[in-house]
């Protein structure tokens, strides 16, 4: 088993913030007032990133 990413989800004021740290050292942040929208954007990006 191999870790491919670490996901951190926090609430910052009215925004939900999802921070993704990939095993290759890159990271990205998704911010949205709607929790599901932040997660949807994050999952779409992760699917593209990890499909390579």
C-alpha positions as CSV (number, residue, x, y, z in Angstrom):
1,X,0.0,0.0,0.0
2,X,1.3,3.5,-0.9
3,X,0.1,6.9,0.2
4,X,-0.7,9.1,-2.8
5,X,-1.9,12.2,-1.0
6,X,-2.7,13.8,2.3
7,X,-5.9,15.8,2.5
8,X,-6.6,18.5,5.2
9,X,-10.0,20.1,5.5
10,X,-10.6,23.1,7.6
11,X,-13.2,25.9,8.1
12,X,-11.8,29.4,7.7
13,X,-14.5,31.9,8.5
14,X,-17.3,31.2,6.0
15,X,-15.0,29.2,3.6
16,X,-14.2,25.5,3.6
17,X,-10.6,24.9,2.7
18,X,-9.3,21.6,1.4
19,X,-5.6,21.3,1.2
20,X,-4.1,18.4,-0.8
21,X,-0.4,17.4,-0.4
22,X,0.7,14.9,-3.0
23,X,3.4,12.3,-2.5
24,X,5.5,14.1,-5.2
25,X,5.7,17.2,-3.0
26,X,3.2,19.3,-4.8
27,X,0.2,20.8,-3.0
28,X,-3.0,22.6,-3.9
29,X,-5.7,24.4,-2.0
30,X,-9.4,24.5,-2.8
31,X,-11.6,27.2,-1.1
32,X,-15.4,27.6,-1.4
33,X,-18.2,28.6,0.9
34,X,-20.1,25.5,-0.2
35,X,-18.5,22.3,1.3
36,X,-19.6,20.0,-1.5
37,X,-18.3,22.4,-4.2
38,X,-14.8,22.5,-2.6
39,X,-14.8,18.7,-2.4
40,X,-16.0,18.3,-6.0
41,X,-13.4,20.5,-7.4
42,X,-10.7,18.7,-5.4
43,X,-11.8,15.2,-6.5
44,X,-11.9,16.2,-10.2
45,X,-8.4,17.6,-10.0
46,X,-7.1,14.5,-8.1
47,X,-8.7,12.1,-10.6
48,X,-6.8,14.0,-13.4
49,X,-3.6,14.2,-11.5
50,X,-3.5,10.5,-10.4
51,X,-4.7,9.1,-13.7
52,X,-1.3,10.0,-15.2
